[in-house]
């Protein structure tokens, strides 16, 4: 792998490659930055003056307990504009002071703390305070990728538990900031089984990629591997999960579609990083709903992923049976159902807009179709001393009126106290509408009682009144007048 990893990661950062390097003191942060710049950055800098300037700004490294980085430092001091693979990117690292290991040297004491300068305050502040503020400032305000460096204690004068105590304090803070970051385990031998097992343990503990490195003896392949893994820690920008087209055209009222959506929504909530795309596929494969799960696309540079799901023929039959119900037992029933549905759909398409208008505004009108129009015989007419021919047509114009039909039921059950008890049982916070509708009064559900009352009102409207309403609408529509006076006796 060449510099492609660098450009891909830069694309995800919108060409602003700003990296915050944090962790405990004496863990190898400065060594990592030195190695990375010498391997990945300086070879791409053609300006010799600028190259030497960057070399001068690289942080110091040394062995022992003495803290070398005494103030947060931007490297280079101004963002470096680089052209890699014909793509411009702005690059800058931030080296933190680092959380203090108590047995380290160079930070003073609680009584006489060492004061250090930071880019965020005019005055010098205590070393410990700078270390604590530095991590949050660097990750949240000055970088779009974090690198946390820790150690297994295989080099230097500190033990594994010294670094582990800082991890338990800092890594949860970094996760709260919700910025992508990777963990680097600085070790004497990155290929040692103990180091690899420890890296896996750290990764499982924090849910963040952990990579074994030797910060002093890094290679370009190590750098590219870190960049590639870091890219996978970014959130998924666009996840497309494709289903068979016959699933897309049905609603969640079909049980199978509801179950499919529940599974998909579950994995989307559980996993949200690029590295989790394979886990999403594995979780979907674990479901018995899908016959195949294929990862069609995964672009780490853009965060786009596409997964194609397929269902076996039994699921298709399950949907057909659910739609047709028990009315379809042979081919004749099936064809009859299709024919009836076709006719019903023709009617629905004619009145669809009127229904939608009625639901929204209370009143809707369907536009007549050409095939429903009937030409009347032409007639000679005289107007203003001139003659002409009048051509007329009629067509049914269906009006939809949404009327708020009210129905009530007043069961007489006894005393006032009993009535209040019933009312409280119906108004409880945990009582849903379904529970109230299914409650029985005198051996009959409330929903049936109310429905029968509404049907009675609807059927009680006399035909004479219906004719009058139609005549009124005919006159309003054809007289081109908007005024209406209604007298109801």
C-alpha positions in Angstrom: 0.0 0.0 0.0 1.3 3.5 -0.9 0.0 6.9 0.0 -3.5 5.9 -1.0 -4.4 5.4 2.7 -3.3 8.9 3.5 -5.4 10.4 0.7 -8.4 8.2 1.5 -8.4 9.3 5.1 -7.9 12.9 4.1 -11.0 12.7 1.9 -13.0 11.5 4.9 -11.7 14.5 6.8 -12.6 16.8 3.9 -8.9 17.3 3.1 -8.2 18.7 6.6 -5.9 16.0 8.0 -5.7 17.2 11.7 -4.6 14.6 14.1 -4.5 14.9 17.9 -2.0 12.6 19.6 -2.9 12.0 23.3 -2.1 9.5 26.1 0.1 9.3 29.2 3.5 10.8 29.4 6.5 8.6 28.4 4.2 6.4 26.2 5.8 7.3 22.9 3.6 10.1 21.5 6.6 12.2 20.4 8.4 9.2 19.0 5.3 8.2 16.9 5.0 11.8 15.5 8.7 11.8 14.6 8.5 8.5 12.8 5.2 9.3 11.0 6.5 12.6 9.7 9.8 11.2 8.5 8.1 8.3 6.8 4.9 9.8 5.4 5.2 13.6 5.4 8.7 14.8 4.7 9.2 12.6 1.5 6.3 14.6 0.1 7.8 18.0 0.9 9.9 19.4 -2.0 10.7 22.7 -0.4 14.0 22.2 1.4 13.6 25.2 3.7 10.1 24.0 4.7 11.5 20.5 5.2 14.1 21.8 7.6 11.6 24.0 9.4 9.4 20.9 10.0 12.4 18.9 11.3 13.2 21.7 13.8 9.6 21.7 15.0 9.4 17.9 15.6 9.1 17.0 19.3 12.1 15.7 21.3 12.3 12.1 22.2 14.4 10.4 24.9 14.4 7.5 27.3 14.0 7.5 31.1 11.4 9.0 33.5 12.0 12.6 32.4 9.0 14.2 30.6 10.1 15.6 27.3 6.9 17.3 26.0 6.3 20.2 28.4 3.6 22.1 26.4 1.0 21.2 23.7 2.6 21.7 20.3 1.2 22.1 16.8 3.4 20.3 14.2 4.0 22.0 11.9 3.2 25.3 13.6 0.9 26.2 10.6 -1.0 23.6 8.6 1.1 22.0 5.8 -0.5 22.0 2.4 0.5 18.7 0.6 -0.1 17.3 -2.8 -0.4 13.6 -2.7 -1.7 11.5 -5.6 -2.8 14.8 -7.3 -4.9 15.7 -4.3 -4.3 18.6 -2.0 -4.6 18.1 1.8 -3.9 20.2 4.8 -1.9 18.3 7.5 -1.1 19.1 11.1 -0.5 17.1 14.2 -1.0 18.2 17.8 1.3 16.7 20.4 -0.3 16.8 23.9 1.6 17.1 27.2 0.1 13.8 28.3 -1.5 12.7 31.5 1.1 12.4 34.3 2.3 9.1 35.7 3.1 9.9 39.3 6.6 8.3 39.3 7.6 10.4 36.2 9.9 13.3 36.5 9.7 16.9 35.3 6.3 18.1 36.3 7.2 19.5 39.7 5.1 18.7 42.8 1.7 19.5 44.2 3.3 22.1 46.4 5.5 23.6 43.7 4.0 22.6 40.4 5.9 23.2 37.2 4.2 26.0 35.1 4.0 25.5 31.3 2.7 27.6 28.4 -0.3 26.4 26.3 -1.8 27.8 23.1 -5.1 28.3 24.9 -4.1 30.6 27.8 -2.0 33.8 28.0 -0.4 32.8 31.3 1.4 29.7 32.2 -0.6 27.1 34.1 0.4 24.1 36.3 1.7 21.1 34.4 -1.0 18.8 35.6 -3.8 21.2 34.6 -2.3 21.6 31.2 -2.2 17.8 30.8 -5.8 17.4 31.8 -7.1 20.3 29.6 -4.9 19.3 26.7 -6.7 16.1 25.8 -10.1 17.5 25.5 -8.9 20.7 23.7 -6.9 18.8 21.2 -9.4 16.1 20.4 -12.5 18.3 20.4 -11.3 21.6 19.1 -8.2 21.0 17.1 -8.4 17.7 15.3 -10.8 15.4 13.5 -8.9 12.2 14.3 -7.5 11.1 17.6 -4.5 8.8 18.2 -4.3 7.4 21.7 -0.8 6.0 22.6 -0.2 3.6 25.4 2.4 1.0 26.3 2.7 -2.6 27.5 5.7 -1.6 29.7 8.1 -3.7 27.7 10.5 -0.7 27.3 11.5 2.2 29.6 11.1 2.4 33.3 7.3 2.2 33.7 5.1 -0.9 34.0 1.9 -1.8 32.3 -0.3 -0.8 35.3 1.2 2.7 35.1 -0.3 3.1 31.6 -3.5 1.2 32.3 -4.6 3.6 35.1 -4.3 6.5 32.6 -6.3 4.5 29.9 -9.1 4.0 32.4 -9.3 7.7 32.9 -8.7 9.1 29.5 -10.2 6.7 27.0 -13.8 7.1 28.4 -13.4 10.9 28.0 -12.3 10.4 24.4 -15.4 8.3 23.7 -17.6 10.9 25.2 -16.2 13.5 22.7 -17.6 11.3 19.9 -14.6 11.8 17.6 -13.0 8.9 15.7 -9.7 7.6 17.2 -7.5 4.6 17.3 -5.4 3.2 20.1 -1.7 2.4 19.5 0.0 -0.1 21.8 3.7 1.0 21.9 5.8 -2.2 22.5 9.3 -3.4 22.1 8.2 -6.2 19.7 4.9 -5.7 17.8 4.9 -9.3 16.7 5.2 -10.7 20.2 2.1 -12.9 21.1 1.7 -11.2 24.5 1.6 -7.8 23.0 -0.9 -8.9 20.3 -3.1 -10.5 23.0 -2.9 -7.4 25.1 -3.9 -5.3 22.0 -6.9 -7.5 21.4 -7.9 -7.2 25.1 -7.7 -3.4 24.9 -9.7 -3.4 21.7 -12.4 -5.6 23.2 -12.5 -3.5 26.4 -13.0 -0.1 24.7 -14.6 -1.1 21.4 -11.9 0.8 19.5 -9.2 -0.6 17.2 -5.9 -1.2 18.9 -2.7 -1.7 16.9 0.7 -2.9 18.1 3.6 -0.7 17.0 7.2 0.1 17.9 7.0 3.9 17.7 10.8 4.4 17.2 11.2 1.7 14.5 8.0 2.2 12.6 7.8 1.4 8.8 5.8 3.0 6.1 3.6 -0.1 6.1 2.9 0.4 9.8 1.8 4.0 9.0 -0.5 2.9 6.2 -2.0 0.2 8.4 -2.7 2.8 11.1 -4.3 5.1 8.6 -6.4 2.3 7.1 -7.6 1.2 10.6 -8.3 4.8 11.6 -10.5 5.2 8.5 -12.6 2.3 9.7 -13.3 4.2 13.0 -15.3 6.9 11.2 -19.0 6.7 11.2 -20.9 5.2 8.3 -21.9 8.1 6.1 -24.4 6.3 3.9 -25.7 2.8 4.4 -28.0 1.5 1.7 -29.7 -1.8 2.4 -31.6 -3.1 -0.7 -34.5 -5.5 -0.5 -36.4 -7.3 -3.3 -38.7 -4.9 -5.1 -41.9 -6.7 -4.0 -41.0 -5.9 -0.3 -40.6 -2.2 -1.1 -44.2 -1.9 -2.4 -45.9 -3.3 0.7 -46.4 -1.6 4.1 -45.5 -2.5 7.6 -49.0 -3.8 8.2 -47.7 -7.0 6.5 -46.1 -9.0 9.3 -43.1 -10.1 7.3 -42.3 -6.5 6.2 -42.6 -5.4 9.9 -40.2 -8.2 11.0 -37.7 -7.3 8.3 -37.7 -3.6 9.3 -37.3 -4.5 12.9 -34.1 -6.6 12.2 -32.7 -3.9 9.9 -33.4 -1.1 12.4 -31.8 -3.1 15.2 -28.5 -3.6 13.4 -28.4 0.0 12.2 -28.8 1.2 15.8 -26.2 -1.2 17.2 -23.5 -0.6 14.6 -22.5 2.8 13.2 -18.8 2.6 12.3 -17.2 1.7 8.9 -15.5 -1.2 10.6 -18.9 -2.5 11.7 -20.2 -3.1 8.1 -19.1 -6.7 8.1 -20.7 -7.2 11.5 -23.9 -5.8 10.1 -23.8 -8.4 7.4 -23.1 -11.1 9.9 -26.1 -10.0 12.1 -28.4 -10.0 9.0 -27.1 -13.5 8.0 -27.9 -14.7 11.5 -31.6 -13.9 10.9 -33.7 -16.6 9.3 -35.6 -14.0 7.2 -33.0 -13.6 4.5 -31.7 -16.3 2.1 -28.6 -14.3 1.2 -26.8 -11.2 2.4 -24.2 -9.6 0.0 -21.9 -6.7 0.6 -22.0 -5.0 -2.7 -20.0 -1.8 -1.9 -17.8 -0.5 0.9 -16.0 2.8 0.3 -13.9 3.6 3.3 -12.9 6.9 1.8 -16.5 8.2 1.7 -18.1 6.0 4.3 -20.6 4.6 1.8 -21.8 1.0 2.1 -24.3 -1.0 0.1 -25.8 -4.4 1.2 -28.2 -6.4 -0.9 -30.7 -8.7 0.8 -32.6 -11.5 -0.8 -35.5 -13.7 0.3 -36.4 -17.3 -0.7 -39.6 -18.2 -2.6 -41.4 -19.2 0.6 -41.3 -15.6 1.8 -42.8 -14.4 -1.5 -45.6 -17.0 -1.1 -46.1 -15.9 2.6 -46.7 -12.3 1.4 -49.1 -13.4 -1.4 -51.1 -15.6 1.1 -51.2 -12.7 3.5 -52.6 -10.4 0.9 -55.2 -12.8 -0.6 -56.3 -14.4 2.7 -58.5 -17.4 2.7 -60.5 -16.3 -0.4 -57.9 -17.7 -2.8 -57.8 -21.5 -2.9 -57.3 -22.1 -6.7 -56.4 -20.4 -9.9 -59.9 -19.2 -10.6 -60.0 -17.5 -7.2 -56.6 -15.9 -7.8 -57.7 -14.5 -11.2 -61.0 -13.3 -9.8 -59.1 -11.5 -7.0 -56.7 -9.8 -9.6 -59.7 -8.8 -11.8 -61.6 -7.3 -8.8 -58.5 -5.5 -7.6 -58.0 -4.0 -11.1 -61.6 -2.7 -11.1 -61.3 -1.4 -7.6 -58.0 0.3 -8.4 -59.6 2.1 -11.4 -62.3 3.5 -9.1 -59.8 4.5 -6.5 -57.5 6.3 -8.9 -60.5 8.4 -10.0 -61.4 9.5 -6.4 -58.0 9.3 -4.8 -57.3 13.0 -4.9 -60.8 13.8 -3.6 -60.3 11.4 -0.7 -57.0 13.0 0.2 -58.4 16.5 0.0 -61.4 15.5 2.2 -59.0 14.0 4.8 -56.9 17.2 4.8 -59.5 20.0 4.4 -62.8 18.2 5.0 -63.9 18.6 1.3 -62.6 17.1 -1.9 -63.7 16.9 -5.6 -62.6 14.4 -8.2 -61.8 15.6 -11.7 -63.9 13.8 -14.3 -62.1 11.6 -16.8 -62.6 12.0 -20.6 -64.1 8.5 -20.8 -66.8 9.6 -18.3 -67.8 12.7 -20.2 -71.0 12.6 -22.3 -71.6 15.0 -25.2 -75.0 16.6 -25.4 -76.7 17.3 -28.7 -75.5 20.6 -30.2 -78.0 23.5 -30.3 -78.3 26.8 -32.1 -78.3 29.8 -29.8 -78.8 33.5 -30.2 -76.7 36.0 -28.2 -76.5 39.8 -28.8 -78.2 39.5 -32.2 -75.6 36.8 -33.3 -76.1 33.1 -33.7 -73.8 30.3 -32.7 -73.8 26.6 -31.8 -73.7 25.5 -28.2 -71.7 22.3 -27.5 -72.2 20.9 -24.0 -71.1 17.9 -22.1 -71.9 16.3 -18.7 -69.8 14.2 -16.4 -70.1 12.8 -12.9 -68.1 14.9 -10.5 -67.7 13.0 -7.2 -67.7 15.1 -4.1 -66.1 13.8 -0.9 -67.1 15.5 2.4 -65.5 14.5 5.7 -68.2 14.9 8.3 -67.3 14.6 12.0 -69.9 12.0 13.1 -70.3 11.9 16.8 -71.5 8.9 18.8 -71.7 8.5 22.6 -72.6 5.8 25.1 -73.7 6.4 28.6 -74.0 3.2 30.7 -75.9 3.7 34.0 -74.0 1.5 36.5 -75.1 2.7 39.9 -73.8 5.3 42.4 -71.7 8.3 41.7 -68.7 6.6 43.4 -69.0 3.6 41.1 -69.1 5.9 38.1 -66.0 7.8 39.3 -64.2 4.4 39.8 -65.1 3.4 36.2 -63.9 6.8 34.8 -60.6 6.5 36.7 -60.1 3.0 35.3 -60.6 4.3 31.7 -58.3 7.4 32.2 -55.3 5.6 33.7 -51.9 6.5 32.3 -51.2 2.8 31.4 -54.6 2.3 29.7 -54.3 2.4 25.9 -57.1 3.2 23.4 -57.2 -0.5 22.4 -57.9 -1.5 26.0 -60.8 0.9 26.2 -62.3 -0.1 22.8 -62.2 -3.8 23.9 -63.8 -3.2 27.3 -67.2 -4.9 27.5 -70.4 -3.2 28.7 -73.4 -5.5 29.2 -71.8 -8.2 27.1 -70.8 -6.1 24.2 -67.5 -4.3 23.3 -67.5 -0.6 23.4 -66.1 -0.4 19.8 -69.2 -2.4 18.6 -71.6 -0.2 20.5 -70.1 3.0 19.1 -69.9 1.6 15.6 -73.6 0.5 15.6 -74.6 4.0 16.8 -72.7 5.6 13.9 -74.2 3.2 11.4 -77.6 4.1 12.7 -77.0 7.8 12.1 -75.6 7.3 8.6 -78.5 5.1 7.5 -81.1 7.5 9.1 -80.3 10.2 6.5 -83.4 10.1 4.2 -83.0 9.9 0.5 -84.9 13.1 0.1 -82.2 15.0 2.0 -79.5 13.3 -0.1 -81.2 14.5 -3.3 -81.4 18.0 -1.9 -77.7 18.0 -1.1 -76.9 16.8 -4.6 -79.2 19.5 -6.2 -77.4 22.2 -4.1 -74.0 21.0 -5.3 -75.2 20.9 -8.9 -76.3 24.5 -8.7 -73.1 25.7 -7.0 -70.8 23.9 -9.4 -72.7 25.0 -12.6 -73.8 28.5 -11.7 -70.2 29.7 -11.1 -71.2 31.4 -7.9 -69.5 30.9 -4.6 -72.3 32.1 -2.3 -74.3 29.5 -0.3 -77.1 30.1 2.2 -78.3 27.0 4.1 -81.5 26.8 6.1 -81.8 23.5 8.0 -85.2 22.8 9.7 
